[in-house]
Amino acid sequence: MRWFHLAVIVIFAAATLVFAAQNFETVTISFFRMNLSLPLALQTLVVYLVGAATGGSLFALLRRSYAGSRRSVE
């Protein structure tokens, strides 16, 4: 099962890189009256990395919380 998960991650990462390589237009992001103009490829890469970091952190937090709750019951 580990190889399946690794394959899915590699496929999504490759698709993200292909998308980023094909989209070099500059786009503007507006957030709370702040505007940021960057190439779409760079924005895609940053969002992917932030999502991977926060998703991994959330998964680790949930796993640790579940393990801690099972220890206190036993």
mmCIF file of the N, C-alpha and C atoms, coordinates in Angstrom:
data_MODEL
# 
_entry.id   MODEL 
# 
loop_
_atom_site.group_PDB 
_atom_site.id 
_atom_site.type_symbol 
_atom_site.label_atom_id 
_atom_site.label_alt_id 
_atom_site.label_comp_id 
_atom_site.label_asym_id 
_atom_site.label_entity_id 
_atom_site.label_seq_id 
_atom_site.pdbx_PDB_ins_code 
_atom_site.Cartn_x 
_atom_site.Cartn_y 
_atom_site.Cartn_z 
_atom_site.occupancy 
_atom_site.B_iso_or_equiv 
_atom_site.pdbx_formal_charge 
_atom_site.auth_seq_id 
_atom_site.auth_comp_id 
_atom_site.auth_asym_id 
_atom_site.auth_atom_id 
_atom_site.pdbx_PDB_model_num 
ATOM 1   N N  . MET A 1 1  ? 0.818  -1.191 0.000   1.00 0.00 ? 1  MET A N  1 
ATOM 2   C CA . MET A 1 1  ? 0.000  0.000  0.000   1.00 0.00 ? 1  MET A CA 1 
ATOM 3   C C  . MET A 1 1  ? 0.863  1.257  0.000   1.00 0.00 ? 1  MET A C  1 
ATOM 4   N N  . ARG A 1 2  ? 2.046  1.146  0.606   1.00 0.00 ? 2  ARG A N  1 
ATOM 5   C CA . ARG A 1 2  ? 2.951  2.291  0.658   1.00 0.00 ? 2  ARG A CA 1 
ATOM 6   C C  . ARG A 1 2  ? 3.357  2.725  -0.748  1.00 0.00 ? 2  ARG A C  1 
ATOM 7   N N  . TRP A 1 3  ? 3.575  1.753  -1.652  1.00 0.00 ? 3  TRP A N  1 
ATOM 8   C CA . TRP A 1 3  ? 3.979  2.083  -3.023  1.00 0.00 ? 3  TRP A CA 1 
ATOM 9   C C  . TRP A 1 3  ? 2.855  2.775  -3.765  1.00 0.00 ? 3  TRP A C  1 
ATOM 10  N N  . PHE A 1 4  ? 1.616  2.387  -3.478  1.00 0.00 ? 4  PHE A N  1 
ATOM 11  C CA . PHE A 1 4  ? 0.475  3.050  -4.109  1.00 0.00 ? 4  PHE A CA 1 
ATOM 12  C C  . PHE A 1 4  ? 0.415  4.520  -3.703  1.00 0.00 ? 4  PHE A C  1 
ATOM 13  N N  . HIS A 1 5  ? 0.564  4.792  -2.407  1.00 0.00 ? 5  HIS A N  1 
ATOM 14  C CA . HIS A 1 5  ? 0.538  6.172  -1.923  1.00 0.00 ? 5  HIS A CA 1 
ATOM 15  C C  . HIS A 1 5  ? 1.686  6.975  -2.515  1.00 0.00 ? 5  HIS A C  1 
ATOM 16  N N  . LEU A 1 6  ? 2.849  6.380  -2.581  1.00 0.00 ? 6  LEU A N  1 
ATOM 17  C CA . LEU A 1 6  ? 3.995  7.057  -3.177  1.00 0.00 ? 6  LEU A CA 1 
ATOM 18  C C  . LEU A 1 6  ? 3.745  7.348  -4.651  1.00 0.00 ? 6  LEU A C  1 
ATOM 19  N N  . ALA A 1 7  ? 3.145  6.416  -5.368  1.00 0.00 ? 7  ALA A N  1 
ATOM 20  C CA . ALA A 1 7  ? 2.838  6.632  -6.785  1.00 0.00 ? 7  ALA A CA 1 
ATOM 21  C C  . ALA A 1 7  ? 1.840  7.769  -6.974  1.00 0.00 ? 7  ALA A C  1 
ATOM 22  N N  . VAL A 1 8  ? 0.828  7.830  -6.112  1.00 0.00 ? 8  VAL A N  1 
ATOM 23  C CA . VAL A 1 8  ? -0.158 8.914  -6.198  1.00 0.00 ? 8  VAL A CA 1 
ATOM 24  C C  . VAL A 1 8  ? 0.516  10.263 -5.953  1.00 0.00 ? 8  VAL A C  1 
ATOM 25  N N  . ILE A 1 9  ? 1.384  10.339 -4.966  1.00 0.00 ? 9  ILE A N  1 
ATOM 26  C CA . ILE A 1 9  ? 2.094  11.586 -4.676  1.00 0.00 ? 9  ILE A CA 1 
ATOM 27  C C  . ILE A 1 9  ? 2.966  11.991 -5.854  1.00 0.00 ? 9  ILE A C  1 
ATOM 28  N N  . VAL A 1 10 ? 3.672  11.036 -6.436  1.00 0.00 ? 10 VAL A N  1 
ATOM 29  C CA . VAL A 1 10 ? 4.541  11.336 -7.573  1.00 0.00 ? 10 VAL A CA 1 
ATOM 30  C C  . VAL A 1 10 ? 3.719  11.808 -8.773  1.00 0.00 ? 10 VAL A C  1 
ATOM 31  N N  . ILE A 1 11 ? 2.566  11.190 -9.016  1.00 0.00 ? 11 ILE A N  1 
ATOM 32  C CA . ILE A 1 11 ? 1.715  11.596 -10.135 1.00 0.00 ? 11 ILE A CA 1 
ATOM 33  C C  . ILE A 1 11 ? 1.191  13.008 -9.934  1.00 0.00 ? 11 ILE A C  1 
ATOM 34  N N  . PHE A 1 12 ? 0.714  13.328 -8.735  1.00 0.00 ? 12 PHE A N  1 
ATOM 35  C CA . PHE A 1 12 ? 0.221  14.683 -8.476  1.00 0.00 ? 12 PHE A CA 1 
ATOM 36  C C  . PHE A 1 12 ? 1.344  15.714 -8.558  1.00 0.00 ? 12 PHE A C  1 
ATOM 37  N N  . ALA A 1 13 ? 2.502  15.383 -8.038  1.00 0.00 ? 13 ALA A N  1 
ATOM 38  C CA . ALA A 1 13 ? 3.637  16.310 -8.116  1.00 0.00 ? 13 ALA A CA 1 
ATOM 39  C C  . ALA A 1 13 ? 4.051  16.531 -9.570  1.00 0.00 ? 13 ALA A C  1 
ATOM 40  N N  . ALA A 1 14 ? 4.078  15.464 -10.363 1.00 0.00 ? 14 ALA A N  1 
ATOM 41  C CA . ALA A 1 14 ? 4.446  15.592 -11.777 1.00 0.00 ? 14 ALA A CA 1 
ATOM 42  C C  . ALA A 1 14 ? 3.408  16.425 -12.528 1.00 0.00 ? 14 ALA A C  1 
ATOM 43  N N  . ALA A 1 15 ? 2.129  16.189 -12.255 1.00 0.00 ? 15 ALA A N  1 
ATOM 44  C CA . ALA A 1 15 ? 1.075  16.972 -12.907 1.00 0.00 ? 15 ALA A CA 1 
ATOM 45  C C  . ALA A 1 15 ? 1.185  18.446 -12.539 1.00 0.00 ? 15 ALA A C  1 
ATOM 46  N N  . THR A 1 16 ? 1.514  18.728 -11.293 1.00 0.00 ? 16 THR A N  1 
ATOM 47  C CA . THR A 1 16 ? 1.686  20.113 -10.858 1.00 0.00 ? 16 THR A CA 1 
ATOM 48  C C  . THR A 1 16 ? 2.871  20.753 -11.563 1.00 0.00 ? 16 THR A C  1 
ATOM 49  N N  . LEU A 1 17 ? 3.962  20.028 -11.691 1.00 0.00 ? 17 LEU A N  1 
ATOM 50  C CA . LEU A 1 17 ? 5.137  20.575 -12.371 1.00 0.00 ? 17 LEU A CA 1 
ATOM 51  C C  . LEU A 1 17 ? 4.872  20.801 -13.858 1.00 0.00 ? 17 LEU A C  1 
ATOM 52  N N  . VAL A 1 18 ? 4.165  19.888 -14.495 1.00 0.00 ? 18 VAL A N  1 
ATOM 53  C CA . VAL A 1 18 ? 3.823  20.074 -15.912 1.00 0.00 ? 18 VAL A CA 1 
ATOM 54  C C  . VAL A 1 18 ? 2.917  21.288 -16.079 1.00 0.00 ? 18 VAL A C  1 
ATOM 55  N N  . PHE A 1 19 ? 1.926  21.424 -15.205 1.00 0.00 ? 19 PHE A N  1 
ATOM 56  C CA . PHE A 1 19 ? 1.039  22.583 -15.253 1.00 0.00 ? 19 PHE A CA 1 
ATOM 57  C C  . PHE A 1 19 ? 1.826  23.873 -15.073 1.00 0.00 ? 19 PHE A C  1 
ATOM 58  N N  . ALA A 1 20 ? 2.730  23.875 -14.106 1.00 0.00 ? 20 ALA A N  1 
ATOM 59  C CA . ALA A 1 20 ? 3.531  25.073 -13.843 1.00 0.00 ? 20 ALA A CA 1 
ATOM 60  C C  . ALA A 1 20 ? 4.437  25.404 -15.025 1.00 0.00 ? 20 ALA A C  1 
ATOM 61  N N  . ALA A 1 21 ? 4.996  24.394 -15.654 1.00 0.00 ? 21 ALA A N  1 
ATOM 62  C CA . ALA A 1 21 ? 5.902  24.625 -16.782 1.00 0.00 ? 21 ALA A CA 1 
ATOM 63  C C  . ALA A 1 21 ? 5.167  25.187 -17.991 1.00 0.00 ? 21 ALA A C  1 
ATOM 64  N N  . GLN A 1 22 ? 3.888  24.918 -18.119 1.00 0.00 ? 22 GLN A N  1 
ATOM 65  C CA . GLN A 1 22 ? 3.128  25.376 -19.280 1.00 0.00 ? 22 GLN A CA 1 
ATOM 66  C C  . GLN A 1 22 ? 2.425  26.706 -19.044 1.00 0.00 ? 22 GLN A C  1 
ATOM 67  N N  . ASN A 1 23 ? 2.485  27.262 -17.849 1.00 0.00 ? 23 ASN A N  1 
ATOM 68  C CA . ASN A 1 23 ? 1.741  28.482 -17.534 1.00 0.00 ? 23 ASN A CA 1 
ATOM 69  C C  . ASN A 1 23 ? 2.659  29.531 -16.916 1.00 0.00 ? 23 ASN A C  1 
ATOM 70  N N  . PHE A 1 24 ? 3.285  30.313 -17.778 1.00 0.00 ? 24 PHE A N  1 
ATOM 71  C CA . PHE A 1 24 ? 4.195  31.350 -17.302 1.00 0.00 ? 24 PHE A CA 1 
ATOM 72  C C  . PHE A 1 24 ? 3.581  32.750 -17.354 1.00 0.00 ? 24 PHE A C  1 
ATOM 73  N N  . GLU A 1 25 ? 2.277  32.856 -17.635 1.00 0.00 ? 25 GLU A N  1 
ATOM 74  C CA . GLU A 1 25 ? 1.651  34.173 -17.663 1.00 0.00 ? 25 GLU A CA 1 
ATOM 75  C C  . GLU A 1 25 ? 1.650  34.779 -16.264 1.00 0.00 ? 25 GLU A C  1 
ATOM 76  N N  . THR A 1 26 ? 1.725  36.076 -16.213 1.00 0.00 ? 26 THR A N  1 
ATOM 77  C CA . THR A 1 26 ? 1.663  36.770 -14.932 1.00 0.00 ? 26 THR A CA 1 
ATOM 78  C C  . THR A 1 26 ? 0.194  36.983 -14.564 1.00 0.00 ? 26 THR A C  1 
ATOM 79  N N  . VAL A 1 27 ? -0.151 36.607 -13.355 1.00 0.00 ? 27 VAL A N  1 
ATOM 80  C CA . VAL A 1 27 ? -1.510 36.791 -12.853 1.00 0.00 ? 27 VAL A CA 1 
ATOM 81  C C  . VAL A 1 27 ? -1.432 37.546 -11.532 1.00 0.00 ? 27 VAL A C  1 
ATOM 82  N N  . THR A 1 28 ? -2.535 38.181 -11.186 1.00 0.00 ? 28 THR A N  1 
ATOM 83  C CA . THR A 1 28 ? -2.595 38.983 -9.961  1.00 0.00 ? 28 THR A CA 1 
ATOM 84  C C  . THR A 1 28 ? -3.516 38.311 -8.959  1.00 0.00 ? 28 THR A C  1 
ATOM 85  N N  . ILE A 1 29 ? -3.031 38.207 -7.735  1.00 0.00 ? 29 ILE A N  1 
ATOM 86  C CA . ILE A 1 29 ? -3.835 37.681 -6.634  1.00 0.00 ? 29 ILE A CA 1 
ATOM 87  C C  . ILE A 1 29 ? -4.175 38.858 -5.719  1.00 0.00 ? 29 ILE A C  1 
ATOM 88  N N  . SER A 1 30 ? -5.453 38.960 -5.366  1.00 0.00 ? 30 SER A N  1 
ATOM 89  C CA . SER A 1 30 ? -5.898 39.994 -4.428  1.00 0.00 ? 30 SER A CA 1 
ATOM 90  C C  . SER A 1 30 ? -6.346 39.313 -3.142  1.00 0.00 ? 30 SER A C  1 
ATOM 91  N N  . PHE A 1 31 ? -5.822 39.801 -2.020  1.00 0.00 ? 31 PHE A N  1 
ATOM 92  C CA . PHE A 1 31 ? -6.168 39.233 -0.726  1.00 0.00 ? 31 PHE A CA 1 
ATOM 93  C C  . PHE A 1 31 ? -6.135 40.346 0.306   1.00 0.00 ? 31 PHE A C  1 
ATOM 94  N N  . PHE A 1 32 ? -7.272 40.638 0.904   1.00 0.00 ? 32 PHE A N  1 
ATOM 95  C CA . PHE A 1 32 ? -7.389 41.722 1.893   1.00 0.00 ? 32 PHE A CA 1 
ATOM 96  C C  . PHE A 1 32 ? -6.777 43.021 1.380   1.00 0.00 ? 32 PHE A C  1 
ATOM 97  N N  . ARG A 1 33 ? -7.177 43.421 0.204   1.00 0.00 ? 33 ARG A N  1 
ATOM 98  C CA . ARG A 1 33 ? -6.738 44.660 -0.446  1.00 0.00 ? 33 ARG A CA 1 
ATOM 99  C C  . ARG A 1 33 ? -5.253 44.681 -0.789  1.00 0.00 ? 33 ARG A C  1 
ATOM 100 N N  . MET A 1 34 ? -4.577 43.561 -0.702  1.00 0.00 ? 34 MET A N  1 
ATOM 101 C CA . MET A 1 34 ? -3.190 43.469 -1.152  1.00 0.00 ? 34 MET A CA 1 
ATOM 102 C C  . MET A 1 34 ? -3.193 42.786 -2.505  1.00 0.00 ? 34 MET A C  1 
ATOM 103 N N  . ASN A 1 35 ? -2.388 43.278 -3.414  1.00 0.00 ? 35 ASN A N  1 
ATOM 104 C CA . ASN A 1 35 ? -2.284 42.688 -4.743  1.00 0.00 ? 35 ASN A CA 1 
ATOM 105 C C  . ASN A 1 35 ? -0.865 42.183 -4.953  1.00 0.00 ? 35 ASN A C  1 
ATOM 106 N N  . LEU A 1 36 ? -0.772 40.995 -5.524  1.00 0.00 ? 36 LEU A N  1 
ATOM 107 C CA . LEU A 1 36 ? 0.526  40.400 -5.793  1.00 0.00 ? 36 LEU A CA 1 
ATOM 108 C C  . LEU A 1 36 ? 0.504  39.839 -7.204  1.00 0.00 ? 36 LEU A C  1 
ATOM 109 N N  . SER A 1 37 ? 1.419  40.302 -8.037  1.00 0.00 ? 37 SER A N  1 
ATOM 110 C CA . SER A 1 37 ? 1.505  39.820 -9.415  1.00 0.00 ? 37 SER A CA 1 
ATOM 111 C C  . SER A 1 37 ? 2.748  38.949 -9.561  1.00 0.00 ? 37 SER A C  1 
ATOM 112 N N  . LEU A 1 38 ? 2.523  37.682 -9.861  1.00 0.00 ? 38 LEU A N  1 
ATOM 113 C CA . LEU A 1 38 ? 3.597  36.709 -10.048 1.00 0.00 ? 38 LEU A CA 1 
ATOM 114 C C  . LEU A 1 38 ? 3.221  35.786 -11.196 1.00 0.00 ? 38 LEU A C  1 
ATOM 115 N N  . PRO A 1 39 ? 4.200  35.105 -11.769 1.00 0.00 ? 39 PRO A N  1 
ATOM 116 C CA . PRO A 1 39 ? 3.856  34.092 -12.776 1.00 0.00 ? 39 PRO A CA 1 
ATOM 117 C C  . PRO A 1 39 ? 2.996  32.986 -12.161 1.00 0.00 ? 39 PRO A C  1 
ATOM 118 N N  . LEU A 1 40 ? 2.054  32.496 -12.948 1.00 0.00 ? 40 LEU A N  1 
ATOM 119 C CA . LEU A 1 40 ? 1.154  31.456 -12.467 1.00 0.00 ? 40 LEU A CA 1 
ATOM 120 C C  . LEU A 1 40 ? 1.922  30.207 -12.054 1.00 0.00 ? 40 LEU A C  1 
ATOM 121 N N  . ALA A 1 41 ? 3.019  29.919 -12.743 1.00 0.00 ? 41 ALA A N  1 
ATOM 122 C CA . ALA A 1 41 ? 3.830  28.748 -12.396 1.00 0.00 ? 41 ALA A CA 1 
ATOM 123 C C  . ALA A 1 41 ? 4.378  28.865 -10.983 1.00 0.00 ? 41 ALA A C  1 
ATOM 124 N N  . LEU A 1 42 ? 4.871  30.024 -10.614 1.00 0.00 ? 42 LEU A N  1 
ATOM 125 C CA . LEU A 1 42 ? 5.422  30.230 -9.281  1.00 0.00 ? 42 LEU A CA 1 
ATOM 126 C C  . LEU A 1 42 ? 4.321  30.160 -8.227  1.00 0.00 ? 42 LEU A C  1 
ATOM 127 N N  . GLN A 1 43 ? 3.183  30.755 -8.514  1.00 0.00 ? 43 GLN A N  1 
ATOM 128 C CA . GLN A 1 43 ? 2.074  30.709 -7.563  1.00 0.00 ? 43 GLN A CA 1 
ATOM 129 C C  . GLN A 1 43 ? 1.590  29.280 -7.360  1.00 0.00 ? 43 GLN A C  1 
ATOM 130 N N  . THR A 1 44 ? 1.518  28.508 -8.428  1.00 0.00 ? 44 THR A N  1 
ATOM 131 C CA . THR A 1 44 ? 1.099  27.115 -8.322  1.00 0.00 ? 44 THR A CA 1 
ATOM 132 C C  . THR A 1 44 ? 2.072  26.316 -7.466  1.00 0.00 ? 44 THR A C  1 
ATOM 133 N N  . LEU A 1 45 ? 3.345  26.520 -7.689  1.00 0.00 ? 45 LEU A N  1 
ATOM 134 C CA . LEU A 1 45 ? 4.356  25.810 -6.925  1.00 0.00 ? 45 LEU A CA 1 
ATOM 135 C C  . LEU A 1 45 ? 4.302  26.173 -5.438  1.00 0.00 ? 45 LEU A C  1 
ATOM 136 N N  . VAL A 1 46 ? 4.139  27.447 -5.134  1.00 0.00 ? 46 VAL A N  1 
ATOM 137 C CA . VAL A 1 46 ? 4.064  27.892 -3.739  1.00 0.00 ? 46 VAL A CA 1 
ATOM 138 C C  . VAL A 1 46 ? 2.828  27.308 -3.059  1.00 0.00 ? 46 VAL A C  1 
ATOM 139 N N  . VAL A 1 47 ? 1.688  27.359 -3.728  1.00 0.00 ? 47 VAL A N  1 
ATOM 140 C CA . VAL A 1 47 ? 0.460  26.815 -3.139  1.00 0.00 ? 47 VAL A CA 1 
ATOM 141 C C  . VAL A 1 47 ? 0.590  25.311 -2.916  1.00 0.00 ? 47 VAL A C  1 
ATOM 142 N N  . TYR A 1 48 ? 1.200  24.601 -3.851  1.00 0.00 ? 48 TYR A N  1 
ATOM 143 C CA . TYR A 1 48 ? 1.396  23.154 -3.698  1.00 0.00 ? 48 TYR A CA 1 
ATOM 144 C C  . TYR A 1 48 ? 2.283  22.863 -2.491  1.00 0.00 ? 48 TYR A C  1 
ATOM 145 N N  . LEU A 1 49 ? 3.382  23.592 -2.346  1.00 0.00 ? 49 LEU A N  1 
ATOM 146 C CA . LEU A 1 49 ? 4.292  23.345 -1.230  1.00 0.00 ? 49 LEU A CA 1 
ATOM 147 C C  . LEU A 1 49 ? 3.664  23.700 0.113   1.00 0.00 ? 49 LEU A C  1 
ATOM 148 N N  . VAL A 1 50 ? 2.919  24.810 0.163   1.00 0.00 ? 50 VAL A N  1 
ATOM 149 C CA . VAL A 1 50 ? 2.237  25.190 1.404   1.00 0.00 ? 50 VAL A CA 1 
ATOM 150 C C  . VAL A 1 50 ? 1.174  24.145 1.758   1.00 0.00 ? 50 VAL A C  1 
ATOM 151 N N  . GLY A 1 51 ? 0.448  23.670 0.761   1.00 0.00 ? 51 GLY A N  1 
ATOM 152 C CA . GLY A 1 51 ? -0.552 22.634 0.997   1.00 0.00 ? 51 GLY A CA 1 
ATOM 153 C C  . GLY A 1 51 ? 0.071  21.339 1.491   1.00 0.00 ? 51 GLY A C  1 
ATOM 154 N N  . ALA A 1 52 ? 1.206  20.964 0.916   1.00 0.00 ? 52 ALA A N  1 
ATOM 155 C CA . ALA A 1 52 ? 1.888  19.744 1.348   1.00 0.00 ? 52 ALA A CA 1 
ATOM 156 C C  . ALA A 1 52 ? 2.385  19.885 2.786   1.00 0.00 ? 52 ALA A C  1 
ATOM 157 N N  . ALA A 1 53 ? 2.928  21.042 3.122   1.00 0.00 ? 53 ALA A N  1 
ATOM 158 C CA . ALA A 1 53 ? 3.444  21.260 4.477   1.00 0.00 ? 53 ALA A CA 1 
ATOM 159 C C  . ALA A 1 53 ? 2.314  21.268 5.503   1.00 0.00 ? 53 ALA A C  1 
ATOM 160 N N  . THR A 1 54 ? 1.233  21.976 5.205   1.00 0.00 ? 54 THR A N  1 
ATOM 161 C CA . THR A 1 54 ? 0.142  22.045 6.173   1.00 0.00 ? 54 THR A CA 1 
ATOM 162 C C  . THR A 1 54 ? -0.604 20.716 6.257   1.00 0.00 ? 54 THR A C  1 
ATOM 163 N N  . GLY A 1 55 ? -0.770 20.030 5.132   1.00 0.00 ? 55 GLY A N  1 
ATOM 164 C CA . GLY A 1 55 ? -1.431 18.728 5.155   1.00 0.00 ? 55 GLY A CA 1 
ATOM 165 C C  . GLY A 1 55 ? -0.625 17.708 5.941   1.00 0.00 ? 55 GLY A C  1 
ATOM 166 N N  . GLY A 1 56 ? 0.683  17.707 5.740   1.00 0.00 ? 56 GLY A N  1 
ATOM 167 C CA . GLY A 1 56 ? 1.546  16.791 6.489   1.00 0.00 ? 56 GLY A CA 1 
ATOM 168 C C  . GLY A 1 56 ? 1.545  17.101 7.971   1.00 0.00 ? 56 GLY A C  1 
ATOM 169 N N  . SER A 1 57 ? 1.548  18.381 8.308   1.00 0.00 ? 57 SER A N  1 
ATOM 170 C CA . SER A 1 57 ? 1.516  18.784 9.714   1.00 0.00 ? 57 SER A CA 1 
ATOM 171 C C  . SER A 1 57 ? 0.196  18.383 10.367  1.00 0.00 ? 57 SER A C  1 
ATOM 172 N N  . LEU A 1 58 ? -0.904 18.585 9.652   1.00 0.00 ? 58 LEU A N  1 
ATOM 173 C CA . LEU A 1 58 ? -2.213 18.211 10.191  1.00 0.00 ? 58 LEU A CA 1 
ATOM 174 C C  . LEU A 1 58 ? -2.300 16.704 10.396  1.00 0.00 ? 58 LEU A C  1 
ATOM 175 N N  . PHE A 1 59 ? -1.815 15.938 9.430   1.00 0.00 ? 59 PHE A N  1 
ATOM 176 C CA . PHE A 1 59 ? -1.843 14.482 9.551   1.00 0.00 ? 59 PHE A CA 1 
ATOM 177 C C  . PHE A 1 59 ? -1.011 14.031 10.752  1.00 0.00 ? 59 PHE A C  1 
ATOM 178 N N  . ALA A 1 60 ? 0.165  14.623 10.939  1.00 0.00 ? 60 ALA A N  1 
ATOM 179 C CA . ALA A 1 60 ? 1.013  14.264 12.078  1.00 0.00 ? 60 ALA A CA 1 
ATOM 180 C C  . ALA A 1 60 ? 0.338  14.630 13.398  1.00 0.00 ? 60 ALA A C  1 
ATOM 181 N N  . LEU A 1 61 ? -0.308 15.791 13.451  1.00 0.00 ? 61 LEU A N  1 
ATOM 182 C CA . LEU A 1 61 ? -1.006 16.215 14.664  1.00 0.00 ? 61 LEU A CA 1 
ATOM 183 C C  . LEU A 1 61 ? -2.145 15.262 14.994  1.00 0.00 ? 61 LEU A C  1 
ATOM 184 N N  . LEU A 1 62 ? -2.927 14.894 13.995  1.00 0.00 ? 62 LEU A N  1 
ATOM 185 C CA . LEU A 1 62 ? -4.040 13.973 14.241  1.00 0.00 ? 62 LEU A CA 1 
ATOM 186 C C  . LEU A 1 62 ? -3.545 12.598 14.671  1.00 0.00 ? 62 LEU A C  1 
ATOM 187 N N  . ARG A 1 63 ? -2.484 12.119 14.054  1.00 0.00 ? 63 ARG A N  1 
ATOM 188 C CA . ARG A 1 63 ? -1.932 10.812 14.421  1.00 0.00 ? 63 ARG A CA 1 
ATOM 189 C C  . ARG A 1 63 ? -1.409 10.839 15.854  1.00 0.00 ? 63 ARG A C  1 
ATOM 190 N N  . ARG A 1 64 ? -0.707 11.918 16.232  1.00 0.00 ? 64 ARG A N  1 
ATOM 191 C CA . ARG A 1 64 ? -0.184 12.028 17.594  1.00 0.00 ? 64 ARG A CA 1 
ATOM 192 C C  . ARG A 1 64 ? -1.318 12.157 18.603  1.00 0.00 ? 64 ARG A C  1 
ATOM 193 N N  . SER A 1 65 ? -2.358 12.911 18.265  1.00 0.00 ? 65 SER A N  1 
ATOM 194 C CA . SER A 1 65 ? -3.500 13.061 19.172  1.00 0.00 ? 65 SER A CA 1 
ATOM 195 C C  . SER A 1 65 ? -4.220 11.739 19.368  1.00 0.00 ? 65 SER A C  1 
ATOM 196 N N  . TYR A 1 66 ? -4.384 10.984 18.275  1.00 0.00 ? 66 TYR A N  1 
ATOM 197 C CA . TYR A 1 66 ? -5.041 9.679  18.373  1.00 0.00 ? 66 TYR A CA 1 
ATOM 198 C C  . TYR A 1 66 ? -4.212 8.717  19.217  1.00 0.00 ? 66 TYR A C  1 
ATOM 199 N N  . ALA A 1 67 ? -2.911 8.718  19.006  1.00 0.00 ? 67 ALA A N  1 
ATOM 200 C CA . ALA A 1 67 ? -2.031 7.836  19.798  1.00 0.00 ? 67 ALA A CA 1 
ATOM 201 C C  . ALA A 1 67 ? -2.054 8.233  21.268  1.00 0.00 ? 67 ALA A C  1 
ATOM 202 N N  . GLY A 1 68 ? -2.074 9.529  21.545  1.00 0.00 ? 68 GLY A N  1 
ATOM 203 C CA . GLY A 1 68 ? -2.126 10.001 22.935  1.00 0.00 ? 68 GLY A CA 1 
ATOM 204 C C  . GLY A 1 68 ? -3.434 9.650  23.603  1.00 0.00 ? 68 GLY A C  1 
ATOM 205 N N  . SER A 1 69 ? -4.516 9.726  22.872  1.00 0.00 ? 69 SER A N  1 
ATOM 206 C CA . SER A 1 69 ? -5.823 9.391  23.467  1.00 0.00 ? 69 SER A CA 1 
ATOM 207 C C  . SER A 1 69 ? -5.917 7.900  23.750  1.00 0.00 ? 69 SER A C  1 
ATOM 208 N N  . ARG A 1 70 ? -5.323 7.073  22.935  1.00 0.00 ? 70 ARG A N  1 
ATOM 209 C CA . ARG A 1 70 ? -5.355 5.623  23.172  1.00 0.00 ? 70 ARG A CA 1 
ATOM 210 C C  . ARG A 1 70 ? -4.463 5.244  24.353  1.00 0.00 ? 70 ARG A C  1 
ATOM 211 N N  . ARG A 1 71 ? -3.353 5.967  24.546  1.00 0.00 ? 71 ARG A N  1 
ATOM 212 C CA . ARG A 1 71 ? -2.464 5.678  25.678  1.00 0.00 ? 71 ARG A CA 1 
ATOM 213 C C  . ARG A 1 71 ? -3.138 5.989  27.001  1.00 0.00 ? 71 ARG A C  1 
ATOM 214 N N  . SER A 1 72 ? -3.886 7.099  27.065  1.00 0.00 ? 72 SER A N  1 
ATOM 215 C CA . SER A 1 72 ? -4.499 7.464  28.336  1.00 0.00 ? 72 SER A CA 1 
ATOM 216 C C  . SER A 1 72 ? -5.646 6.532  28.708  1.00 0.00 ? 72 SER A C  1 
ATOM 217 N N  . VAL A 1 73 ? -6.256 5.866  27.735  1.00 0.00 ? 73 VAL A N  1 
ATOM 218 C CA . VAL A 1 73 ? -7.342 4.932  28.012  1.00 0.00 ? 73 VAL A CA 1 
ATOM 219 C C  . VAL A 1 73 ? -6.770 3.607  28.524  1.00 0.00 ? 73 VAL A C  1 
ATOM 220 N N  . GLU A 1 74 ? -5.675 3.186  27.966  1.00 0.00 ? 74 GLU A N  1 
ATOM 221 C CA . GLU A 1 74 ? -5.090 1.896  28.349  1.00 0.00 ? 74 GLU A CA 1 
ATOM 222 C C  . GLU A 1 74 ? -4.422 2.033  29.643  1.00 0.00 ? 74 GLU A C  1 
# 
